[in-house]
Amino acid sequence: MYDMQNNSAIKKLLALALLLFPLLCILGFLLHFHSLHGFFHFTWTRPPYNAERLFDALVSGRGHGFFIAHIIVYAAVPFLLVAVLVLSWYLFPHSPWMAVLGAALGILGSLALAAVVSSWLSFAAVGRVHPEFYDGARAALVELTNMQGILQWNSLGSYCIFVGLIILSIGLLLSRQFPRWNMICIILGSLLFFLFMDMDNWMLIATILLGIGLFPAIKRLWQAR
């Protein structure tokens, strides 16, 4: 009886982890918008990043929202990894190779994603630069935020987590482990992340889709099935 209760408690913790991922990401992405108009400004291509505007916000003390939003998203990454592992766990008895491939890509992508978000968090340090060094700090931030070097490699590597989610969702869709439309939601959400990375309104919609897709797994875990 003790082992059964312990197993039930672990599954409930996993259910909470799967629930925390979309909730934290939704909160983090919402903090990027200063108005409702900002959310509804959809574009199909990502505009060049305005590092100078970020610099001005950080040195003027208006960068708290940037820092808090990225901290919240950073905290959500481990729960996204848990979601990948849980889906692969359900898929493994039916398709071991898809489960292992999806999990491997998910682990690789989550490590890269954590590295990307932590890099952006470190950029907030320019807000403590003394005014006499603003010109050099501004130029340094522009270079640091350019998609080049290790930042570019980590950014590209972070896409692996969404490829892994797509593979796992297709496998679970074929094995009929969960309702079809929930797995389709995960596939669509992952595709939106893949196509519109760093575009906050698209990523917010993608996160909602992922949350909807994960709901049956959350429910099954919470019921300790």
Secondary structure by P-SEA (a helix, b strand, c coil): caaaaaaaaaaaaaaaaaaaaaaaaaaaaaaaccccccccccccccccccaaaaaaaaaaccaaaaaaaaaaaaaaaaaaaaaaaaaaaaaccccaaaaaaaaaaaaaaaaaaaaaaaaaaaacccccccccaaaaaaaaaaaaaccccaaaaaaaaaaaaaaaaaaaaaaaaaaccccaaaaaaaaaaaaaaaaccccaaaaaaaaaaaaaaaaaaaaaaaacc
